Amino acid sequence: MASISRRARKDGTTAWRVAYRDPGNPTPTSATFDTHEAADRFATMVDRLGGPAARRQLARLEDGSDGHTLAEVLEDYAARHRKLTPGTVDEYRRILTRSGLAEALGGIPVDLIVDDDVEAWVSARAGTISEETGDRIAPKTIKNEHGLLSTLLGHAVTRGWARSNPARGIELPEIELADPLVLTREQYEAIHQAMDPDYQALVQVLGSTGIRWGEATALQWRDITPGTPPQMVVRRAWKRGQKGAWRVEGLPKSKRSRRKFSIPQKLVDTLPDRGAPGALVFPNREGGAIAHSNFHQRKWVRACEAAGVTDPRPRIHDLRHYFASVMLAAGVPIHVVSERMGHDDISTTVKLYAFLTPEAQAAGLDDMEAMLI
């Protein structure tokens, strides 16, 4: 812990001395400043970064800087990317705070951030215990937070506020992909049967098309066209509004998420009475979007408990995995499944669902044996 003391110089002026110890060195180290503000700023860096890193930071500050902070870069980035919803920008601000990026790097001008600073943040973050779960922060969370940092630093380079992006190429904790929870047909039917009748059609759409919650609840009647067979178009999804509310209608997750495919007439027959072209297929009682949290607690959890599917209890998102499992078991090529689900890259589909295709692996073994002389 750095300490600050006031010292009188021989010429009558006042100096401020910051005393601290470097790790592994019992001898105190000190630095002297002309103002209390400068001493306090350096002491804060010592406590946050350690003596060596604080001295490097001080040297970079003395070399001069344009002074743009991460927070300022974020605001400029948001202003220049108008497709970002206010809710998304709010979430980016929250990420800077809860990830520790604002504390670790927020006081450092972006042109003075170096890879050592980013590596120190990654190391500290990997050792952080989540207050919600009691476990270490998940590697995927760190990857997402690092992605935002890299995006902002890259934007700073584009704007001429930094010479390079020190977040690029930083080694991150390895993400261990667990096999997704896949419902059996019996479990799916039991949950559907136990679901509030007003929402059974929504469960059917999620489980038989593989579209995401935000896409299903944003469907309008214009997106479902009669025919032989009928067609469904996914072209919008609910996104976060300000203060985290899911109330802003926008484009789906990515370009690959905007898709059109055939659906069974039997599925269309389960839908509510057809409304106006711009009306939601699955509205709440006020005609707006169904809130995920309310549906999860009041409908989904109760249906799972009534169906006896609780160990473990599936998520609503697991209906998407159910769809993939049914398609792959039926022999639908994995690239077609990938397109139907709106994955950006088929490798995502392969990584998620390769464990569902042991029959294909066995068939490959048979082909290999047939080639032997």
C-alpha positions in Angstrom: 0.0 0.0 0.0 1.5 3.3 -1.1 1.6 6.1 1.4 1.9 9.9 0.8 3.8 12.3 3.0 4.4 16.0 2.8 8.0 17.3 2.6 9.4 20.8 2.8 12.2 21.6 0.4 15.2 23.8 1.2 13.9 26.5 -1.2 10.6 26.7 0.8 8.4 24.8 -1.7 6.4 21.7 -0.8 7.0 18.3 -2.2 4.9 15.2 -1.9 6.6 11.8 -1.4 5.0 8.5 -2.4 6.6 5.6 -0.5 5.9 1.9 -1.4 7.6 -1.5 -1.7 8.0 -3.5 -4.9 7.1 -7.2 -4.6 10.0 -9.3 -3.3 12.1 -6.2 -2.4 12.0 -5.3 1.4 13.7 -1.9 0.7 11.1 0.9 0.4 11.0 2.8 -2.9 9.8 6.4 -3.3 8.9 9.0 -5.9 8.5 12.7 -5.3 6.0 15.0 -6.9 5.3 18.8 -7.0 1.6 18.5 -6.3 -0.6 16.4 -4.1 -2.8 15.5 -7.1 0.1 14.0 -9.0 1.3 12.1 -5.9 -2.2 10.8 -5.3 -2.5 9.7 -9.0 0.8 7.8 -8.8 -0.1 6.2 -5.5 -3.4 5.0 -6.9 -1.5 3.4 -9.9 1.0 1.7 -7.5 -1.9 0.2 -5.5 -3.7 -0.9 -8.6 -0.9 -1.9 -10.9 2.2 -2.4 -8.7 5.3 -0.4 -8.5 7.1 -1.5 -11.8 3.9 -1.0 -13.9 3.1 2.3 -12.2 6.6 3.6 -13.0 6.3 2.5 -16.7 2.9 4.3 -16.8 4.4 7.4 -15.3 7.2 7.4 -17.9 4.6 7.1 -20.7 2.6 10.0 -19.3 5.7 12.2 -19.1 6.3 11.4 -22.8 3.0 13.1 -23.7 -0.4 11.7 -24.8 -3.5 12.8 -26.5 -5.4 11.7 -23.4 -8.4 9.8 -24.9 -9.7 7.3 -22.3 -11.5 4.1 -23.0 -14.8 5.7 -21.9 -14.3 8.5 -24.4 -13.4 6.1 -27.2 -16.6 4.1 -26.4 -18.8 7.2 -26.8 -17.1 8.1 -30.1 -17.5 4.5 -31.3 -21.2 4.5 -30.4 -21.7 7.9 -32.1 -20.2 6.6 -35.3 -21.9 3.2 -35.3 -25.5 4.3 -35.4 -26.9 0.7 -35.7 -25.9 0.1 -32.1 -29.1 0.4 -30.0 -29.0 2.6 -26.8 -29.3 -0.6 -24.8 -26.3 -2.1 -26.4 -24.2 1.0 -25.7 -25.5 0.9 -22.1 -24.3 -2.7 -21.8 -20.9 -1.8 -23.2 -20.6 0.9 -20.5 -21.6 -1.7 -17.8 -19.0 -4.2 -19.2 -16.2 -1.7 -18.8 -17.1 -1.3 -15.2 -17.9 -4.8 -14.0 -15.0 -6.3 -16.0 -12.5 -4.2 -14.1 -11.4 -2.6 -17.4 -12.4 0.9 -16.2 -10.5 0.5 -13.0 -7.4 -1.2 -14.5 -7.1 0.8 -17.8 -9.7 3.5 -17.6 -7.2 6.1 -16.3 -4.6 5.3 -18.9 -4.8 7.2 -22.2 -5.4 4.7 -25.0 -2.2 5.6 -26.8 -0.3 4.7 -23.7 -1.8 1.3 -23.1 0.6 -1.5 -23.9 0.3 -5.3 -24.1 1.6 -5.7 -20.5 -1.3 -3.7 -19.3 -3.8 -5.9 -21.1 -2.1 -9.1 -20.0 -2.2 -7.9 -16.4 -5.9 -7.3 -16.7 -6.5 -10.7 -18.2 -4.5 -12.4 -15.5 -6.4 -10.5 -12.7 -9.7 -11.1 -14.4 -9.0 -14.9 -14.7 -8.5 -15.0 -10.9 -11.6 -13.0 -10.1 -14.4 -14.8 -8.2 -17.9 -14.0 -9.3 -20.2 -12.7 -6.6 -23.2 -14.3 -8.3 -21.8 -17.9 -8.7 -19.0 -18.1 -6.3 -16.8 -19.5 -9.1 -14.1 -18.0 -11.2 -15.2 -15.7 -14.0 -15.9 -17.9 -17.0 -13.3 -17.9 -19.9 -16.1 -17.1 -22.3 -17.0 -14.0 -20.3 -13.4 -12.8 -20.4 -13.3 -13.4 -24.1 -16.3 -11.3 -24.6 -14.9 -8.5 -22.4 -11.6 -8.7 -24.2 -13.4 -8.5 -27.5 -15.0 -5.2 -26.5 -11.6 -3.9 -25.4 -10.0 -4.9 -28.7 -12.8 -3.3 -30.6 -12.4 0.0 -28.8 -8.6 0.0 -29.1 -9.0 -0.8 -32.8 -11.4 2.2 -33.1 -8.8 4.4 -31.4 -6.2 3.3 -34.0 -8.7 4.1 -36.8 -9.3 7.6 -35.3 -5.5 8.2 -35.0 -5.6 8.3 -31.2 -3.3 5.3 -30.8 -0.6 3.7 -32.9 -1.5 0.1 -32.4 -4.0 -2.2 -30.8 -2.2 -3.9 -27.8 -5.2 -6.2 -27.1 -4.6 -8.1 -30.4 -2.9 -11.4 -30.0 -3.2 -11.5 -26.2 -3.5 -15.1 -25.0 -6.8 -15.7 -23.2 -8.0 -18.5 -20.8 -9.0 -21.5 -22.8 -12.8 -22.0 -23.2 -14.0 -25.5 -22.5 -17.1 -26.2 -24.6 -19.5 -28.5 -22.7 -22.0 -30.5 -24.7 -25.3 -28.7 -24.8 -28.3 -30.1 -23.0 -30.4 -31.9 -25.5 -34.0 -32.8 -24.7 -35.4 -36.2 -25.6 -38.6 -36.2 -27.6 -40.4 -37.5 -24.5 -39.1 -34.6 -22.4 -40.0 -32.1 -25.1 -43.5 -33.4 -25.5 -44.0 -33.4 -21.7 -42.9 -29.8 -21.4 -45.1 -28.8 -24.3 -48.1 -30.6 -22.8 -47.5 -29.0 -19.4 -47.1 -25.5 -20.9 -49.8 -22.8 -20.5 -52.0 -23.4 -23.6 -51.6 -19.7 -24.6 -47.9 -20.4 -25.1 -47.8 -23.9 -26.5 -47.6 -22.6 -30.0 -44.5 -20.5 -29.1 -42.8 -23.6 -27.7 -43.7 -25.5 -30.9 -42.1 -22.7 -33.0 -38.9 -22.7 -30.9 -38.6 -26.4 -30.9 -39.4 -27.1 -34.5 -37.6 -24.3 -36.3 -34.6 -23.7 -34.1 -35.0 -19.9 -34.2 -33.8 -17.8 -31.2 -36.1 -16.4 -28.5 -35.6 -12.8 -29.6 -36.4 -13.8 -33.2 -39.5 -15.9 -32.4 -41.1 -13.2 -30.2 -40.4 -10.6 -32.9 -42.2 -12.6 -35.6 -44.9 -10.6 -37.4 -47.7 -12.2 -39.5 -46.1 -10.8 -42.6 -43.2 -13.1 -41.9 -45.3 -16.3 -42.3 -46.6 -16.7 -45.8 -49.2 -19.4 -46.9 -48.2 -21.8 -49.6 -47.2 -25.4 -50.3 -45.3 -25.5 -48.1 -45.7 -22.3 -46.1 -42.6 -20.1 -45.6 -41.1 -18.3 -42.6 -38.8 -15.3 -42.8 -36.6 -14.3 -39.9 -35.7 -10.7 -40.4 -35.9 -9.0 -37.0 -35.3 -9.7 -33.4 -35.8 -7.9 -30.1 -32.7 -6.2 -28.8 -31.9 -4.5 -25.5 -33.2 -1.1 -24.9 -32.0 1.3 -22.3 -31.6 -0.1 -18.7 -31.5 -3.6 -20.1 -35.2 -3.8 -21.3 -35.8 -6.0 -24.3 -38.0 -3.5 -26.2 -36.0 -2.4 -29.3 -36.8 -4.1 -32.5 -33.8 -4.5 -34.9 -32.1 -6.8 -37.3 -31.2 -10.3 -36.2 -27.9 -11.2 -34.7 -26.0 -11.2 -38.0 -26.4 -11.4 -41.8 -26.6 -15.2 -41.7 -29.4 -14.8 -39.1 -31.6 -13.2 -41.7 -33.0 -16.3 -43.4 -36.1 -17.8 -45.1 -37.2 -21.5 -44.9 -40.1 -23.8 -45.3 -42.2 -24.9 -42.4 -44.8 -27.6 -42.0 -48.5 -26.7 -42.5 -49.1 -28.6 -39.3 -47.0 -25.9 -37.4 -48.9 -23.1 -39.0 -52.2 -24.7 -37.9 -51.1 -24.5 -34.3 -50.5 -20.7 -34.4 -53.0 -18.1 -33.1 -55.6 -16.6 -35.4 -53.9 -14.6 -38.1 -53.7 -10.9 -37.4 -52.6 -7.8 -39.3 -49.4 -8.1 -41.3 -47.4 -5.9 -38.9 -48.9 -7.5 -35.7 -46.8 -9.8 -33.6 -47.5 -13.5 -33.9 -46.8 -14.0 -30.1 -47.6 -10.7 -28.3 -48.1 -10.2 -24.6 -51.5 -9.2 -23.3 -50.7 -5.5 -24.2 -49.7 -6.4 -27.7 -46.0 -5.9 -27.1 -43.0 -8.2 -26.8 -43.1 -11.1 -24.3 -40.5 -10.5 -21.6 -38.1 -13.4 -21.5 -37.6 -13.2 -17.7 -41.4 -13.2 -17.0 -42.0 -16.1 -19.3 -39.1 -18.1 -17.9 -40.2 -17.7 -14.3 -44.0 -17.9 -14.7 -44.4 -20.3 -17.6 -41.2 -22.2 -18.4 -40.0 -23.2 -15.0 -43.6 -24.2 -13.9 -44.0 -26.3 -17.1 -40.6 -28.0 -16.6 -41.5 -28.8 -13.0 -44.9 -30.1 -13.9 -43.3 -32.3 -16.6 -40.7 -33.6 -14.2 -37.9 -32.3 -16.3 -35.7 -30.7 -13.6 -32.5 -32.6 -13.3 -31.1 -30.6 -14.8 -33.8 -28.1 -15.7 -33.4 -27.1 -19.4 -33.2 -23.5 -20.5 -35.6 -22.0 -23.1 -32.5 -21.9 -25.4 -32.2 -25.6 -25.2 -35.3 -25.9 -27.5 -32.8 -24.7 -30.2 -30.5 -27.6 -29.4 -33.5 -29.9 -29.5 -34.3 -28.8 -33.0 -30.7 -29.4 -34.1 -30.7 -32.9 -32.6 -33.9 -33.9 -34.4 -32.6 -32.6 -37.7 -29.2 -34.3 -37.5 -30.8 -37.6 -36.3 -33.1 -37.4 -39.4 -30.0 -37.2 -41.6 -30.3 -33.6 -42.6 -26.8 -32.4 -43.7 -25.1 -30.3 -41.0 -24.6 -27.4 -43.4 -28.4 -27.2 -43.9 -28.9 -27.3 -40.1 -26.4 -24.5 -39.8 -28.2 -22.3 -42.3 -31.6 -23.0 -40.7 -30.2 -21.9 -37.3 -28.5 -18.8 -38.6 -25.0 -19.6 -37.5 -22.4 -17.3 -38.9 -20.0 -20.2 -39.6 -20.7 -23.9 -40.0 -17.8 -24.6 -37.7 -20.0 -23.3 -34.9 -22.6 -25.9 -35.7 -19.9 -28.6 -35.9 -18.4 -27.7 -32.5 -21.8 -27.7 -30.8 -23.3 -30.8 -32.3 -20.5 -33.1 -33.4 -21.3 -35.3 -30.4 -24.8 -35.9 -31.8 -23.6 -37.8 -34.9 -21.9 -41.0 -33.6 -23.8 -42.9 -36.3 -22.0 -40.8 -39.0 -18.6 -41.7 -37.4 -19.5 -45.3 -37.4 -20.5 -45.1 -41.0 -17.2 -43.6 -41.8 -15.4 -46.5 -40.1 -17.4 -48.9 -42.3 -16.3 -47.0 -45.4 -12.7 -47.2 -44.3 -13.0 -51.0 -43.8 -14.5 -51.3 -47.3 -11.4 -49.7 -48.8 -9.1 -52.3 -47.2 -7.7 -55.0 -49.4 
